Amino acid sequence: MIDLGRYSRQILFSGIGEVGQFKLLQGKVAIVGVGALGTVCANHLVRSGVGYIRLIDRDVVDLSNLQRQSLFNEEDVSDNLPKAVAAQKRLNSINSKVTIDAVISDLNLDNAEELLAGVDVIIDGTDNFMTRYLINDVAVKYRIPWVHGAAVSSRGMFAVIKPGITPCYRCLFPQVPAGRGETCDTIGVLSPITDIIGSFQAMEAIKLLVGATTNTNLEQIDIWDTTFFSMDTSEGKNPHCPTCVNRQFDFLDRLSSVQETYSSLCGRETVQIYFREKRERDLHKLGEQLKQNGQVTGNQFLLRFSPDDETSIVVFKDGRVLVHGTNDIVKAKSLYSKYIGN
């Protein structure tokens, strides 16, 4: 028997009511990335009574996460808990009636369809472009709405993508950026912006679940300068979009030219990352951005970045990357995303 009393204040809101609340209780949401945005979204959705939430994350809780990742504490750090598990533990204590499925995994082309197909809404809590394009491929293929979000420094953005109705992510961002090096680990991030963007994402997900009208804009916010910018995307559908028009799912296709390829180099404690589609890096610019995070050396052909004594990341002009210090592809992918971005 469901006690609706705990949801009484949102049931009083006319946009939800009892009918909407029952839709939430039956809803299924996948959150990809349980970091700053993902923890905010998960917290709101669990408290709102969304019936099933799948948390997908490859990482463990680190002390530097506590500044902005609201479901974690120092005990999670000392216990070296995976983020999905630590979040599940906290969320179960908030609302034991919600099913929390913790998946400790990197979302990739091998598991994306299995993990995302079958939910009602996907939420983007990731920190890299390639995963967003992968989410977009699955969302378009299975006609699942999703909520994009991003935050770095004092800036953030979000948008609702409804396959067949709105432009898809690839309509809005046709090409994978070659890399600007702007990640939370290289230029920082303020916790209020992740709270704000994550809350907007959660609100749009709730609207999707109850069948309400969602935001049609790509919203951008800078909380340091207190600026807001809305870009109307309703007419932004690309009539030649490879994904939503031609149903060409390049990020689910292992042979596609846009794929990143990861391979462990036998006996070398090194993982190589390369791109079938060549991309030229500005090594000088990247080096300047990385200096505050570790030692940077290099020449006209390559840049070597060492964030600690055990790890070094070598970036070549054509975009190829060597991560020295590990044979673990998931760890190498995480380090690459953390410091280099894509």
Secondary structure as GFF3:
##gff-version 3
##sequence-region A 1 342
A	DSSP	three_ten_helix	4	7	.	.	.	ID=ss1
A	DSSP	alpha_helix	8	11	.	.	.	ID=ss2
A	DSSP	alpha_helix	17	25	.	.	.	ID=ss3
A	DSSP	beta_strand	28	32	.	.	.	ID=ss4
A	DSSP	alpha_helix	36	48	.	.	.	ID=ss5
A	DSSP	beta_strand	52	57	.	.	.	ID=ss6
A	DSSP	three_ten_helix	63	67	.	.	.	ID=ss7
A	DSSP	alpha_helix	74	78	.	.	.	ID=ss8
A	DSSP	alpha_helix	83	94	.	.	.	ID=ss9
A	DSSP	beta_strand	99	104	.	.	.	ID=ss10
A	DSSP	alpha_helix	112	116	.	.	.	ID=ss11
A	DSSP	beta_strand	121	124	.	.	.	ID=ss12
A	DSSP	alpha_helix	129	142	.	.	.	ID=ss13
A	DSSP	beta_strand	146	152	.	.	.	ID=ss14
A	DSSP	beta_strand	155	161	.	.	.	ID=ss15
A	DSSP	alpha_helix	169	172	.	.	.	ID=ss16
A	DSSP	alpha_helix	184	187	.	.	.	ID=ss17
A	DSSP	alpha_helix	191	210	.	.	.	ID=ss18
A	DSSP	beta_strand	217	222	.	.	.	ID=ss19
A	DSSP	beta_strand	227	232	.	.	.	ID=ss20
A	DSSP	three_ten_helix	250	252	.	.	.	ID=ss21
A	DSSP	beta_strand	260	265	.	.	.	ID=ss22
A	DSSP	beta_strand	270	275	.	.	.	ID=ss23
A	DSSP	alpha_helix	283	290	.	.	.	ID=ss24
A	DSSP	three_ten_helix	291	293	.	.	.	ID=ss25
A	DSSP	beta_strand	295	298	.	.	.	ID=ss26
A	DSSP	beta_strand	302	306	.	.	.	ID=ss27
A	DSSP	beta_strand	312	316	.	.	.	ID=ss28
A	DSSP	beta_strand	321	324	.	.	.	ID=ss29
A	DSSP	alpha_helix	329	339	.	.	.	ID=ss30
###
